[in-house]
Amino acid sequence: MKVQEARYVMSNSDYEKCPDPVLPEYAFIGRSNVGKSSLINMLTGKKSLAKTSQQPGKTQLINHYFINESWYLVDLPGYGYAKVSKVEREKWEKMIGDYLHNRQNLICTFVLIDIRHSALAVDLEFMAGLGEAGIPFHIIFTKADKLKPNQAINQMEAYRQKLAEVWEEVPPTFITSAEKNEGRDPILEAIETYNQSFERTK
């Protein structure tokens, strides 16, 4: 898939106010500071489409981007660490949960993991919640440029083995580096395959 057009559409705190649910949608989420905005910019080929920041918790709303006039890329607030109050954090969690559980045109959620870290409880718990709710997801390992190629592969395999302890089938995984523009094509190919299935079922 070639991304020929990518534009910001809107931001909302309520999934019911998001664009009409008639086109396929793909959500991107991860812990704060996992490199989500940089990944989105790499995927779309637009360096400043999603605002990058060194400050965790910058994304605070459900952000929709319209890609190729045919599908939506959705940037969700991070989970886990963020310098916000408990009330604010609970509000985010409800907003994210409502979206993930109720958005009828959400085809797949991409969960971002910093490849430099071993499996963290907050990530495992989030993915377990998706699995229990029957929400399809893939895992994107970010910041692979921070490791040597063989280290990145070993880290991913170790993570997959950890998941295999509790999952009958480990979700698809991707290794990426926004810095080096790596991993873009396999993710876009996965989305294209889903888009084609969406078209056939209409």
C-alpha positions as a LaTeX table, in Angstrom:
\begin{tabular}{lrrr}
\hline
Residue & $x$ (\AA) & $y$ (\AA) & $z$ (\AA) \\
\hline
Met1 & 0.00 & 0.00 & 0.00 \\
Lys2 & 1.17 & 3.50 & $-0.84$ \\
Val3 & $-0.05$ & 6.29 & 1.41 \\
Gln4 & $-0.88$ & 9.02 & $-1.05$ \\
Glu5 & $-2.96$ & 11.17 & 1.26 \\
Ala6 & $-3.08$ & 11.49 & 5.04 \\
Arg7 & $-4.88$ & 14.28 & 6.85 \\
Tyr8 & $-6.07$ & 15.08 & 10.33 \\
Val9 & $-9.86$ & 14.98 & 10.65 \\
Met10 & $-10.90$ & 15.50 & 14.27 \\
Ser11 & $-10.28$ & 14.84 & 17.96 \\
Asn12 & $-12.93$ & 13.64 & 20.40 \\
Ser13 & $-13.35$ & 12.39 & 23.95 \\
Asp14 & $-16.50$ & 10.43 & 23.01 \\
Tyr15 & $-16.44$ & 7.56 & 20.51 \\
Glu16 & $-20.00$ & 8.39 & 19.48 \\
Lys17 & $-18.82$ & 11.75 & 18.15 \\
Cys18 & $-16.12$ & 10.21 & 15.97 \\
Pro19 & $-16.56$ & 10.05 & 12.16 \\
Asp20 & $-19.46$ & 7.94 & 10.88 \\
Pro21 & $-18.45$ & 4.28 & 11.34 \\
Val22 & $-18.68$ & 3.30 & 7.70 \\
Leu23 & $-14.99$ & 2.87 & 6.83 \\
Pro24 & $-12.37$ & 0.57 & 8.38 \\
Glu25 & $-10.48$ & 1.96 & 11.35 \\
Tyr26 & $-7.17$ & 1.00 & 12.96 \\
Ala27 & $-6.22$ & 2.17 & 16.44 \\
Phe28 & $-2.66$ & 2.73 & 17.70 \\
Ile29 & $-1.99$ & 2.69 & 21.42 \\
Gly30 & 0.84 & 2.07 & 23.86 \\
Arg31 & 2.43 & 3.30 & 27.04 \\
Ser32 & 3.34 & 6.97 & 27.14 \\
Asn33 & 6.61 & 7.78 & 25.37 \\
Val34 & 6.66 & 4.54 & 23.37 \\
Gly35 & 7.19 & 6.47 & 20.11 \\
Lys36 & 3.61 & 6.35 & 18.83 \\
Ser37 & 3.56 & 9.74 & 17.11 \\
Ser38 & 6.87 & 9.06 & 15.37 \\
Leu39 & 5.54 & 5.70 & 14.17 \\
Ile40 & 2.34 & 7.27 & 12.83 \\
Asn41 & 4.37 & 9.89 & 10.97 \\
Met42 & 6.59 & 7.17 & 9.50 \\
Leu43 & 3.61 & 5.06 & 8.37 \\
Thr44 & 1.91 & 7.98 & 6.68 \\
Gly45 & 5.07 & 9.57 & 5.30 \\
Lys46 & 4.07 & 12.88 & 6.93 \\
Lys47 & 6.75 & 14.14 & 9.31 \\
Ser48 & 4.46 & 16.37 & 11.33 \\
Leu49 & 1.03 & 14.71 & 11.01 \\
Ala50 & 1.05 & 13.55 & 14.63 \\
Lys51 & 2.73 & 15.88 & 17.11 \\
Thr52 & 5.77 & 14.31 & 18.74 \\
Ser53 & 6.84 & 15.27 & 22.24 \\
Gln54 & 9.33 & 14.28 & 24.91 \\
Gln55 & 6.58 & 14.85 & 27.46 \\
Pro56 & 4.64 & 11.64 & 28.26 \\
Gly57 & 0.87 & 11.82 & 28.08 \\
Lys58 & 0.71 & 14.41 & 25.31 \\
Thr59 & $-2.08$ & 12.64 & 23.41 \\
Gln60 & $-5.25$ & 13.15 & 25.44 \\
Leu61 & $-8.06$ & 12.60 & 22.93 \\
Ile62 & $-9.17$ & 10.13 & 20.25 \\
Asn63 & $-7.48$ & 11.52 & 17.12 \\
His64 & $-8.68$ & 10.51 & 13.66 \\
Tyr65 & $-6.54$ & 10.70 & 10.52 \\
Phe66 & $-8.05$ & 9.94 & 7.11 \\
Ile67 & $-5.78$ & 7.85 & 4.91 \\
Asn68 & $-6.14$ & 7.58 & 1.12 \\
Glu69 & $-9.78$ & 8.64 & 1.45 \\
Ser70 & $-10.55$ & 5.03 & 2.36 \\
Trp71 & $-9.63$ & 4.24 & 6.00 \\
Tyr72 & $-8.92$ & 5.86 & 9.35 \\
Leu73 & $-5.80$ & 5.72 & 11.47 \\
Val74 & $-6.74$ & 6.44 & 15.09 \\
Asp75 & $-4.23$ & 7.78 & 17.60 \\
Leu76 & $-5.32$ & 6.91 & 21.15 \\
Pro77 & $-3.98$ & 8.31 & 24.44 \\
Gly78 & $-1.27$ & 6.25 & 26.10 \\
Tyr79 & $-1.85$ & 4.06 & 29.12 \\
Gly80 & 0.33 & 3.53 & 32.16 \\
Tyr81 & 2.66 & 6.28 & 33.29 \\
Ala82 & 1.61 & 9.88 & 32.79 \\
Lys83 & 1.88 & 12.87 & 35.10 \\
Val84 & $-1.83$ & 13.34 & 35.54 \\
Ser85 & $-4.23$ & 13.07 & 38.45 \\
Lys86 & $-6.07$ & 9.85 & 39.29 \\
Val87 & $-9.33$ & 11.46 & 38.17 \\
Glu88 & $-7.83$ & 12.45 & 34.82 \\
Arg89 & $-6.31$ & 9.00 & 34.35 \\
Glu90 & $-9.65$ & 7.31 & 35.07 \\
Lys91 & $-11.34$ & 9.62 & 32.57 \\
Trp92 & $-8.79$ & 8.59 & 29.90 \\
Glu93 & $-9.23$ & 4.91 & 30.72 \\
Lys94 & $-13.01$ & 5.17 & 30.33 \\
Met95 & $-12.65$ & 7.08 & 27.06 \\
Ile96 & $-10.23$ & 4.49 & 25.65 \\
Gly97 & $-12.28$ & 1.55 & 26.93 \\
Asp98 & $-15.52$ & 2.91 & 25.52 \\
Tyr99 & $-13.88$ & 3.41 & 22.14 \\
Leu100 & $-12.19$ & $-0.01$ & 21.98 \\
His101 & $-15.26$ & $-1.94$ & 23.13 \\
Asn102 & $-17.94$ & $-0.09$ & 21.21 \\
Arg103 & $-16.46$ & 1.23 & 17.96 \\
Gln104 & $-18.11$ & $-1.08$ & 15.44 \\
Asn105 & $-15.77$ & $-0.31$ & 12.51 \\
Leu106 & $-12.57$ & $-0.84$ & 14.52 \\
Ile107 & $-10.88$ & $-3.62$ & 12.58 \\
Cys108 & $-7.64$ & $-4.04$ & 14.51 \\
Thr109 & $-5.76$ & $-2.37$ & 17.36 \\
Phe110 & $-1.98$ & $-2.03$ & 17.15 \\
Val111 & $-0.35$ & $-2.17$ & 20.59 \\
Leu112 & 3.06 & $-0.50$ & 20.69 \\
Ile113 & 5.86 & $-1.91$ & 22.84 \\
Asp114 & 9.34 & $-0.42$ & 23.36 \\
Ile115 & 11.54 & $-3.28$ & 22.18 \\
Arg116 & 14.29 & $-2.37$ & 24.65 \\
His117 & 12.20 & $-3.54$ & 27.63 \\
Ser118 & 11.21 & $-6.98$ & 28.82 \\
Ala119 & 7.50 & $-7.71$ & 29.18 \\
Leu120 & 5.91 & $-5.25$ & 31.61 \\
Ala121 & 2.81 & $-6.01$ & 33.65 \\
Val122 & 0.98 & $-2.91$ & 32.42 \\
Asp123 & 1.36 & $-4.01$ & 28.77 \\
Leu124 & 0.49 & $-7.64$ & 29.47 \\
Glu125 & $-2.61$ & $-6.62$ & 31.42 \\
Phe126 & $-3.75$ & $-4.28$ & 28.65 \\
Met127 & $-3.37$ & $-6.99$ & 26.02 \\
Ala128 & $-5.10$ & $-9.53$ & 28.25 \\
Gly129 & $-8.04$ & $-7.14$ & 28.47 \\
Leu130 & $-8.21$ & $-6.93$ & 24.68 \\
Gly131 & $-8.11$ & $-10.70$ & 24.41 \\
Glu132 & $-10.84$ & $-11.21$ & 26.98 \\
Ala133 & $-13.05$ & $-8.72$ & 25.13 \\
Gly134 & $-12.37$ & $-10.39$ & 21.78 \\
Ile135 & $-10.76$ & $-7.25$ & 20.34 \\
Pro136 & $-8.28$ & $-8.20$ & 17.57 \\
Phe137 & $-4.81$ & $-6.72$ & 18.00 \\
His138 & $-1.27$ & $-6.86$ & 16.63 \\
Ile139 & 1.92 & $-5.90$ & 18.46 \\
Ile140 & 4.35 & $-3.33$ & 17.09 \\
Phe141 & 7.81 & $-3.23$ & 18.67 \\
Thr142 & 9.23 & 0.29 & 18.42 \\
Lys143 & 12.70 & 1.86 & 18.65 \\
Ala144 & 14.55 & $-1.09$ & 17.12 \\
Asp145 & 17.33 & 1.30 & 16.09 \\
Lys146 & 18.33 & 1.47 & 19.77 \\
Leu147 & 19.46 & $-2.17$ & 19.58 \\
Lys148 & 21.61 & $-4.25$ & 17.26 \\
Pro149 & 19.50 & $-6.22$ & 14.71 \\
Asn150 & 20.07 & $-9.59$ & 16.38 \\
Gln151 & 19.26 & $-8.08$ & 19.80 \\
Ala152 & 15.97 & $-6.73$ & 18.49 \\
Ile153 & 14.98 & $-10.13$ & 17.09 \\
Asn154 & 15.97 & $-11.86$ & 20.34 \\
Gln155 & 13.93 & $-9.36$ & 22.35 \\
Met156 & 10.88 & $-9.96$ & 20.18 \\
Glu157 & 11.23 & $-13.74$ & 20.42 \\
Ala158 & 11.59 & $-13.56$ & 24.21 \\
Tyr159 & 8.43 & $-11.44$ & 24.34 \\
Arg160 & 6.55 & $-13.88$ & 22.13 \\
Gln161 & 7.61 & $-16.76$ & 24.39 \\
Lys162 & 6.32 & $-14.85$ & 27.39 \\
Leu163 & 2.96 & $-14.35$ & 25.69 \\
Ala164 & 2.86 & $-18.01$ & 24.63 \\
Glu165 & 2.76 & $-18.96$ & 28.31 \\
Val166 & $-0.83$ & $-17.67$ & 28.52 \\
Trp167 & $-2.00$ & $-17.23$ & 24.91 \\
Glu168 & $-3.04$ & $-20.16$ & 22.74 \\
Glu169 & $-2.01$ & $-18.12$ & 19.71 \\
Val170 & 0.40 & $-15.19$ & 19.89 \\
Pro171 & $-0.82$ & $-12.14$ & 17.94 \\
Pro172 & 1.15 & $-11.03$ & 14.86 \\
Thr173 & 4.22 & $-8.92$ & 15.68 \\
Phe174 & 6.22 & $-6.28$ & 13.83 \\
Ile175 & 9.64 & $-4.75$ & 14.50 \\
Thr176 & 9.93 & $-1.06$ & 13.63 \\
Ser177 & 12.21 & 1.93 & 13.76 \\
Ala178 & 10.74 & 5.32 & 12.94 \\
Glu179 & 14.27 & 6.68 & 12.98 \\
Lys180 & 15.38 & 4.34 & 10.19 \\
Asn181 & 11.98 & 3.99 & 8.47 \\
Glu182 & 11.91 & 0.24 & 9.15 \\
Gly183 & 8.86 & $-1.98$ & 9.45 \\
Arg184 & 6.54 & 0.33 & 7.54 \\
Asp185 & 5.61 & $-1.94$ & 4.64 \\
Pro186 & 4.57 & $-5.05$ & 6.62 \\
Ile187 & 2.18 & $-2.99$ & 8.77 \\
Leu188 & 0.63 & $-1.24$ & 5.78 \\
Glu189 & 0.32 & $-4.60$ & 3.99 \\
Ala190 & $-1.56$ & $-6.02$ & 6.99 \\
Ile191 & $-3.92$ & $-3.04$ & 6.93 \\
Glu192 & $-4.41$ & $-3.40$ & 3.18 \\
Thr193 & $-5.37$ & $-7.06$ & 3.63 \\
Tyr194 & $-7.93$ & $-6.09$ & 6.26 \\
Asn195 & $-9.26$ & $-3.33$ & 4.00 \\
Gln196 & $-9.81$ & $-5.81$ & 1.19 \\
Ser197 & $-11.71$ & $-8.15$ & 3.53 \\
Phe198 & $-13.79$ & $-5.19$ & 4.72 \\
Glu199 & $-14.72$ & $-4.38$ & 1.12 \\
Arg200 & $-15.75$ & $-7.98$ & 0.41 \\
Thr201 & $-18.05$ & $-8.12$ & 3.43 \\
Lys202 & $-19.86$ & $-4.86$ & 2.67 \\
\hline
\end{tabular}
